[in-house]
Amino acid sequence: MREELHDRQQGRVSGANQVVSPGTFRDVCALGLYRLLGRGEWVMLQERIRSRDYARIADRFNPARFDADAWAKLAVGSGMKYMVLTTRHHDGFCLRDSQASDFTTVRTAAKRDFIADYVRACRKAGLKVGLYYSLLDWRFPEYWNLKKHPESAKAMVRQAHDQVRELLTQYGRVDYLYYDREWVPGIDLPREAAGKGTSNDVAKFWQFRKLNRMARELQPHILINNRSALPEDVDTPEQEVTASALGRGWESTMTLGDPIGGGYIRHNPNRKTVTQLLQNLVNASADEGNLIFNVGPKPDGTICVEETRLFRQPGDWMKGHAESIYGCRHCELPGAMLGRWTRKGNPAYLHMFHYPGTEAVVPMVASRVRSAELMGTGLKLKVRMEYNGRMILSGLPPRPPHPAMNTIKVRFAETPRSIPYKKADQPAWLEGRL
């Protein structure tokens, strides 16, 4: 399991194999009551909707066109290796039945277990299964004032433990457990712990060591993210691609549109472009991480046309470039303002964020080059080496063949290395002595 975990942490987690390979896409689907309002998944809190009024929305929650197989097909076509479904968000509404709560899709209008459908679709499509679970539950008044209601707060903690146990015993193999929102009002998160998934007081409140021990006993292969006030397996920076130390599993969590737009927003013009998706993917792969994008399905359960198109275009690009992303490692060669490198053994891949025209120049290259080609075209490039380790790749088309991302595959005679650059040597490049 340790070897498998290491592979999965490198993005080889099959995305979560995820468990899979670094640089893998993953898809977080935010399906919940909030989508009926079309103003994001935080609408209950942001608009201060009373619990009893918010609960009435469940009488209308019945996504007639929900099709887990269609979701899985889109994920696979987009190059994803695993998916994560929101089993319960901060509003406490479960997309399945639960013995710990009546606020579920099975006990309200839909009369349906959406988690079961999702898990079956993932397995059928060859995707790894990830489950998202929000720890906090806004409906508990005790959550907002622990000192006033200490006993009732314990009931909220019991609910979390009971529901995580249900998730990990009722659906077969689960590859990834994605916690969210371990924050607790009244318990300060130490500054040194912020963003690092560590806080003894928060971990003690939720009894996280006990909870995660149970999770691993039930699913020995599982990966757990760092949002349980403990480091666990996978770091999860949000809205930015921020790498962890090499060897540590991480995945960057992003929304397709506005930061608050994990859930469906009816009018959300601020969506990322295909170029941004691909650059974020490359940046994640270059530092041995994975990339997650939130999808907020429409009220009928379908994914909107604009977001479907956004996912399909990177998928088309991946058909000719998969080897430069999946299972790749960090490469020490400089991008020289062109973009980022990934590597897989001796071959390395220069992903050009800025297309240079007919010639690409990368300095400080110490390794011998055997060949180079422009991926997706079969075009062989000419290579020559100059002073200061300048690798000149010529013969590129004047205009970029792909409008969003073009990648050069360079085969080296050994693991690609850069020329060491010491401060004392800084003036040497002016005379070509590096």
C-alpha positions in Angstrom: 0.0 0.0 0.0 2.9 2.4 0.7 4.1 2.0 -2.9 0.6 2.4 -4.2 0.1 5.5 -2.1 3.3 7.1 -3.3 2.2 6.5 -6.9 -1.2 8.0 -6.2 0.3 10.9 -4.4 2.3 11.7 -7.5 -0.8 12.3 -9.5 -0.4 8.8 -10.6 -3.2 8.1 -8.4 -5.0 7.6 -11.1 -5.8 11.2 -10.7 -6.8 10.3 -7.5 -5.4 6.6 -8.4 -6.1 8.3 -7.7 -5.6 7.2 -7.7 -3.0 8.1 -10.8 -0.4 10.2 -12.3 0.7 13.8 -11.6 -1.0 16.3 -13.6 -4.3 14.5 -13.7 -7.6 16.2 -14.1 -10.3 15.5 -11.6 -13.8 16.7 -11.5 -15.7 17.7 -8.4 -19.4 17.7 -8.9 -21.4 19.9 -6.6 -24.9 18.6 -6.7 -27.1 19.9 -3.9 -30.2 22.0 -3.0 -28.3 25.2 -3.6 -28.3 24.6 -7.4 -32.1 25.2 -7.4 -31.5 28.8 -6.3 -28.7 29.3 -8.8 -26.6 31.5 -6.6 -23.8 29.2 -5.5 -23.3 26.6 -2.8 -22.9 29.1 0.1 -26.3 30.7 -0.5 -27.9 29.5 2.7 -25.3 31.2 4.8 -24.6 34.2 2.6 -28.3 35.1 2.4 -29.1 34.0 6.0 -31.9 31.7 5.0 -33.7 30.1 8.0 -33.2 26.4 8.4 -36.9 25.6 8.0 -37.2 27.7 4.9 -34.1 26.2 3.3 -35.4 22.7 4.1 -38.5 23.3 2.0 -36.3 23.5 -1.1 -35.9 19.7 -0.7 -39.6 19.4 -1.8 -38.5 20.6 -5.2 -35.2 18.7 -5.5 -35.7 16.1 -8.1 -33.1 16.4 -11.0 -35.1 14.5 -13.7 -32.2 14.5 -16.2 -29.4 13.5 -13.8 -27.3 10.9 -15.7 -24.2 9.7 -13.8 -23.1 7.8 -16.9 -23.1 11.0 -19.0 -21.0 12.7 -16.3 -18.5 9.9 -16.3 -18.3 9.8 -20.1 -17.6 13.6 -20.1 -14.9 13.1 -17.5 -13.2 10.3 -19.4 -13.4 12.3 -22.7 -11.8 15.2 -20.9 -8.8 13.2 -19.8 -9.8 12.8 -16.2 -8.9 9.8 -14.2 -11.1 10.1 -11.2 -14.1 12.1 -9.9 -15.3 13.4 -6.6 -19.0 13.9 -5.8 -20.3 16.2 -3.1 -22.1 13.7 -0.8 -23.1 16.5 1.6 -22.2 20.1 1.6 -22.3 22.7 4.4 -26.1 22.8 4.4 -26.3 19.2 5.7 -28.3 17.8 2.8 -27.2 14.3 1.9 -27.4 12.9 -1.6 -28.3 9.5 -0.3 -30.1 7.9 2.7 -28.6 8.2 6.2 -29.5 6.8 9.6 -28.0 9.9 11.2 -30.2 12.4 9.4 -33.7 12.8 7.8 -32.4 15.6 5.5 -31.6 13.4 2.6 -32.6 12.8 -1.1 -34.1 9.4 -0.2 -36.4 10.9 2.4 -37.5 13.9 0.4 -38.9 14.5 -3.1 -36.2 12.8 -5.2 -36.5 9.4 -3.4 -33.2 8.5 -4.9 -29.6 7.6 -3.8 -27.4 9.7 -6.1 -24.2 8.4 -4.6 -25.0 4.8 -5.6 -25.6 5.9 -9.2 -22.4 7.9 -9.2 -20.3 5.1 -7.9 -21.7 2.6 -10.4 -21.0 5.1 -13.3 -17.4 5.7 -12.2 -16.6 2.0 -12.0 -18.2 1.3 -15.3 -16.1 4.1 -16.9 -12.9 3.0 -15.3 -12.7 6.1 -13.1 -11.5 6.1 -9.5 -14.1 7.0 -6.9 -13.8 10.0 -4.7 -16.3 11.2 -2.1 -16.5 14.7 -0.7 -17.9 15.2 2.8 -18.4 18.6 4.5 -17.8 18.2 8.2 -19.6 21.3 9.3 -23.4 21.5 9.2 -24.9 25.0 9.3 -28.2 23.7 10.6 -26.7 23.0 14.1 -27.0 26.1 16.2 -24.4 24.5 18.5 -21.8 24.8 15.8 -21.9 28.6 16.1 -21.6 28.6 19.9 -19.8 25.6 21.3 -19.4 26.9 24.8 -23.2 27.5 25.2 -24.2 24.1 23.8 -21.3 21.6 24.5 -23.4 18.5 24.6 -25.3 19.3 21.4 -22.1 20.0 19.7 -21.1 16.4 20.4 -24.2 15.3 18.5 -22.9 17.1 15.4 -19.6 15.3 15.8 -21.4 11.9 16.1 -23.3 12.7 13.0 -20.1 13.3 11.1 -18.6 10.0 12.3 -21.7 8.0 11.6 -22.1 9.5 8.1 -18.5 8.9 7.1 -18.8 5.3 8.3 -21.9 4.9 6.1 -20.1 6.3 3.1 -17.2 3.9 3.5 -19.3 0.8 4.1 -22.3 1.1 1.7 -20.6 1.7 -1.7 -17.8 -0.8 -2.0 -14.3 0.5 -2.7 -13.8 4.2 -2.2 -10.4 5.5 -3.4 -10.4 9.1 -2.0 -12.0 10.8 0.9 -12.2 14.5 0.5 -13.1 16.4 3.7 -14.0 20.0 3.7 -14.6 22.8 6.2 -13.1 21.5 9.4 -13.1 25.1 10.8 -15.0 25.6 14.1 -16.1 29.0 15.4 -14.5 29.6 18.8 -11.5 27.4 18.0 -8.7 29.4 16.6 -6.6 27.9 13.9 -2.9 28.7 14.8 -1.3 31.0 12.2 1.5 28.4 11.6 -1.2 25.8 10.9 -3.2 27.9 8.4 -3.2 26.2 5.0 -1.2 23.2 6.3 -4.1 21.1 7.5 -2.8 21.0 11.1 -4.5 22.1 14.3 -4.5 20.0 17.5 -7.6 21.7 19.0 -9.7 21.3 15.8 -8.6 17.7 15.5 -9.5 17.1 19.1 -13.0 18.6 18.7 -13.9 16.5 15.6 -12.0 13.4 17.0 -10.2 13.3 13.7 -7.6 10.7 14.7 -10.4 8.3 15.6 -12.3 9.2 12.5 -9.5 8.7 10.1 -8.3 5.5 11.8 -11.8 4.1 11.2 -11.7 5.2 7.5 -8.4 3.4 7.0 -9.7 0.3 8.7 -12.7 0.2 6.5 -10.8 1.2 3.3 -7.1 0.3 3.8 -6.1 1.7 0.4 -7.9 5.0 0.7 -6.3 8.4 0.4 -7.4 11.2 2.7 -6.9 14.9 2.1 -5.5 17.4 4.6 -8.8 19.0 5.6 -9.2 17.1 8.8 -6.8 19.3 10.8 -4.2 16.6 10.2 -1.7 16.3 7.3 -2.9 12.9 6.1 -2.1 12.1 2.4 -3.0 14.9 0.1 -2.6 18.7 0.3 -5.4 20.7 -1.3 -4.6 24.3 -2.1 -7.6 26.2 -3.4 -8.0 28.6 -6.3 -4.2 28.5 -7.0 -1.7 26.0 -8.2 0.7 25.8 -5.3 3.0 22.8 -5.1 3.9 20.8 -2.0 7.3 19.4 -1.4 8.3 16.8 -3.9 7.1 13.4 -2.9 4.1 14.8 -1.1 0.7 14.3 -2.7 -1.3 17.4 -3.6 -4.0 18.6 -5.9 -5.1 22.1 -6.7 -8.8 22.7 -6.3 -10.3 25.3 -8.6 -13.7 26.5 -9.8 -14.4 26.9 -13.5 -15.8 30.4 -12.8 -15.9 32.7 -9.7 -14.3 31.3 -6.5 -17.7 31.0 -4.9 -19.0 29.1 -7.9 -18.5 25.4 -7.0 -22.2 25.1 -7.1 -24.4 26.1 -9.9 -24.6 29.9 -10.7 -27.2 30.8 -13.2 -25.3 33.7 -14.7 -21.5 33.2 -14.4 -19.6 34.9 -17.2 -16.3 34.7 -15.4 -15.4 31.2 -16.6 -11.8 30.2 -17.3 -10.6 29.7 -20.9 -9.2 26.5 -22.4 -5.8 28.1 -22.3 -6.1 28.7 -18.6 -7.3 25.1 -18.0 -4.3 23.7 -19.9 -1.7 26.0 -18.3 -3.0 25.1 -14.8 -2.9 21.4 -15.8 0.7 21.7 -17.0 1.8 23.7 -13.9 0.3 21.0 -11.7 2.0 18.2 -13.6 5.3 20.0 -13.7 5.3 19.9 -9.9 3.9 16.4 -9.6 0.4 17.4 -8.5 -3.1 17.0 -9.7 -5.8 19.5 -10.8 -9.4 19.6 -9.7 -12.2 21.6 -11.3 -15.6 22.1 -9.6 -18.6 21.6 -11.8 -22.1 22.9 -10.7 -24.8 20.9 -12.5 -28.0 22.7 -13.5 -31.3 22.2 -11.6 -32.2 19.4 -14.0 -29.0 17.5 -13.2 -27.2 18.2 -16.5 -23.9 20.1 -16.9 -24.3 23.3 -18.8 -23.2 23.5 -22.5 -20.5 26.1 -21.8 -18.8 23.9 -19.1 -19.2 20.8 -21.2 -17.3 22.5 -24.1 -14.6 23.7 -21.7 -13.9 20.1 -20.6 -14.0 18.6 -24.1 -11.4 20.9 -25.6 -8.6 19.9 -23.1 -9.7 16.3 -23.7 -9.0 16.8 -27.4 -5.6 18.2 -26.6 -4.8 15.3 -24.3 -5.3 12.8 -27.1 -2.0 13.8 -28.7 -0.2 14.9 -25.5 -1.2 12.5 -22.7 2.4 11.2 -22.3 3.6 14.7 -21.4 1.1 14.9 -18.5 0.2 11.5 -17.0 2.9 10.1 -14.7 5.4 12.8 -15.3 8.0 14.1 -12.9 9.5 17.5 -12.1 12.1 18.6 -14.6 14.9 21.0 -13.6 15.4 22.5 -17.0 14.4 26.2 -17.2 11.4 27.3 -19.2 13.2 30.5 -20.3 9.8 32.4 -20.2 8.4 29.9 -22.8 6.5 27.8 -20.3 7.1 24.7 -18.1 8.8 21.4 -18.5 7.7 17.9 -17.5 9.6 14.7 -17.9 9.2 10.9 -18.0 12.7 9.4 -17.7 14.9 10.8 -20.5 12.2 12.4 -22.6 11.2 15.8 -21.5 8.3 18.0 -22.7 8.5 21.7 -23.1 5.0 23.1 -22.8 5.0 26.5 -24.5 2.7 29.0 -22.8 4.1 31.7 -25.2 4.7 30.4 -28.7 8.1 31.7 -29.9 7.6 31.5 -33.7 10.0 29.4 -35.8 12.7 29.0 -33.1 12.6 28.1 -29.4 15.7 28.8 -27.2 16.3 27.2 -23.8 19.6 28.1 -22.1 21.5 26.3 -19.3 21.0 22.8 -20.7 23.7 20.3 -19.6 22.4 17.1 -21.1 23.0 15.8 -24.6 20.0 15.9 -27.0 19.1 13.2 -29.4 16.0 14.5 -31.1 13.0 16.8 -30.8 9.5 16.9 -32.3 6.5 19.1 -32.1 3.8 16.9 -30.4 0.5 16.4 -32.2 2.0 17.1 -35.6 4.8 14.6 -36.1 7.0 17.5 -37.2 10.7 16.8 -36.5 12.7 19.8 -35.3 16.4 20.7 -35.8 18.5 20.9 -32.7 21.8 22.6 -32.1 23.7 23.5 -28.9 25.5 26.7 -28.3 27.4 28.6 -25.6 25.8 28.9 -22.2 24.1 25.6 -22.7 21.7 27.2 -25.2 19.5 24.6 -26.9 18.1 25.9 -30.2 15.0 24.2 -31.5 14.3 25.3 -35.0 11.9 24.4 -37.8 8.7 25.3 -35.9 5.7 26.6 -37.9 5.5 30.4 -37.9 2.1 30.2 -36.3 1.1 28.0 -33.4 -0.6 24.8 -34.7 -2.7 24.6 -31.5 -4.4 27.9 -30.4 -4.0 27.1 -26.6 -0.9 25.0 -26.0 1.9 23.6 -28.1 4.5 21.1 -26.7 7.9 20.0 -27.9 9.1 16.5 -26.9 12.9 16.4 -26.5 14.7 13.1 -26.2 17.9 13.3 -24.1 20.7 10.8 -23.8 20.3 10.8 -20.1 18.1 12.4 -17.4 17.8 16.0 -18.4 19.9 18.3 -16.3 20.6 22.0 -16.2 23.9 23.7 -15.8 24.4 24.7 -12.1 24.1 28.5 -11.7 26.0 30.0 -8.8 25.9 33.6 -7.8 29.7 33.8 -8.3 29.2 32.8 -11.9 26.6 35.3 -12.8 28.8 37.6 -15.0 30.1 34.5 -16.9 27.1 34.2 -19.2 28.0 37.6 -20.7 31.1 36.0 -22.1 29.5 32.7 -23.0 31.4 30.8 -20.3 28.6 28.8 -18.8 
